[in-house]
Amino acid sequence: VDYLQQLSMAIGGQSASQKNPIVEYYQEAYAGFEAMKEQIHADMVRNLLMGLVEVTPKGEIVTHFP
């Protein structure tokens, strides 16, 4: 939410440069969303690969994540 508020303030100044501020806002917001998705994906893979898998005496598989 903070990112979108900062983006809104930054885009507001671009109306003087003959660009549509609404289009610029949506393009920048989408780019930020895509970057966030990529970061979440990278974090998920990292956490899965760093997980510890153990088998209990009952034969249950238990996974511990950092």
C-alpha positions as a Markdown table, in Angstrom:
| # | Residue | x | y | z |
|---|---|---|---|---|
| 1 | Val | 0.0 | 0.0 | 0.0 |
| 2 | Asp | 2.8 | 2.4 | 0.8 |
| 3 | Tyr | 4.4 | 1.6 | -2.5 |
| 4 | Leu | 1.2 | 2.5 | -4.4 |
| 5 | Gln | 0.9 | 5.8 | -2.4 |
| 6 | Gln | 4.5 | 6.7 | -3.2 |
| 7 | Leu | 3.9 | 5.8 | -6.8 |
| 8 | Ser | 0.8 | 7.9 | -7.0 |
| 9 | Met | 2.8 | 10.9 | -5.7 |
| 10 | Ala | 5.6 | 10.3 | -8.2 |
| 11 | Ile | 3.3 | 9.9 | -11.2 |
| 12 | Gly | 1.4 | 13.1 | -10.3 |
| 13 | Gly | 4.4 | 15.1 | -11.5 |
| 14 | Gln | 4.5 | 13.4 | -14.9 |
| 15 | Ser | 1.3 | 15.1 | -16.2 |
| 16 | Ala | 3.4 | 18.0 | -17.3 |
| 17 | Ser | 5.5 | 15.7 | -19.5 |
| 18 | Gln | 2.5 | 15.0 | -21.8 |
| 19 | Lys | 2.0 | 11.5 | -20.5 |
| 20 | Asn | -1.3 | 10.2 | -19.2 |
| 21 | Pro | -0.7 | 9.9 | -15.5 |
| 22 | Ile | -3.4 | 7.1 | -15.1 |
| 23 | Val | -1.7 | 4.9 | -17.7 |
| 24 | Glu | 1.7 | 5.6 | -16.2 |
| 25 | Tyr | 0.4 | 4.7 | -12.7 |
| 26 | Tyr | -1.1 | 1.4 | -13.9 |
| 27 | Gln | 2.1 | 0.4 | -15.8 |
| 28 | Glu | 4.3 | 1.2 | -12.9 |
| 29 | Ala | 2.0 | -0.6 | -10.4 |
| 30 | Tyr | 1.9 | -3.7 | -12.6 |
| 31 | Ala | 5.7 | -3.7 | -12.9 |
| 32 | Gly | 6.0 | -3.5 | -9.1 |
| 33 | Phe | 3.4 | -6.3 | -8.7 |
| 34 | Glu | 5.4 | -8.5 | -11.1 |
| 35 | Ala | 8.6 | -7.8 | -9.2 |
| 36 | Met | 6.9 | -8.7 | -6.0 |
| 37 | Lys | 5.7 | -12.0 | -7.4 |
| 38 | Glu | 9.2 | -12.9 | -8.6 |
| 39 | Gln | 10.6 | -12.1 | -5.1 |
| 40 | Ile | 8.0 | -14.2 | -3.4 |
| 41 | His | 8.7 | -17.1 | -5.8 |
| 42 | Ala | 12.5 | -16.8 | -5.1 |
| 43 | Asp | 11.8 | -16.7 | -1.3 |
| 44 | Met | 9.6 | -19.8 | -1.5 |
| 45 | Val | 12.1 | -21.8 | -3.5 |
| 46 | Arg | 14.9 | -20.8 | -1.1 |
| 47 | Asn | 12.9 | -21.7 | 2.0 |
| 48 | Leu | 11.8 | -25.1 | 0.4 |
| 49 | Leu | 15.4 | -26.0 | -0.4 |
| 50 | Met | 16.6 | -25.0 | 3.0 |
| 51 | Gly | 13.9 | -27.1 | 4.7 |
| 52 | Leu | 14.8 | -30.1 | 6.9 |
| 53 | Val | 12.9 | -33.3 | 6.3 |
| 54 | Glu | 12.9 | -36.0 | 9.0 |
| 55 | Val | 11.0 | -39.2 | 9.5 |
| 56 | Thr | 9.5 | -39.9 | 12.9 |
| 57 | Pro | 9.6 | -43.3 | 14.6 |
| 58 | Lys | 6.0 | -43.7 | 13.6 |
| 59 | Gly | 7.0 | -43.3 | 9.9 |
| 60 | Glu | 5.5 | -39.7 | 9.6 |
| 61 | Ile | 7.4 | -37.2 | 7.4 |
| 62 | Val | 8.0 | -33.9 | 9.2 |
| 63 | Thr | 9.4 | -30.9 | 7.4 |
| 64 | His | 10.9 | -27.9 | 9.2 |
| 65 | Phe | 11.3 | -24.6 | 7.4 |
| 66 | Pro | 13.7 | -21.8 | 8.4 |
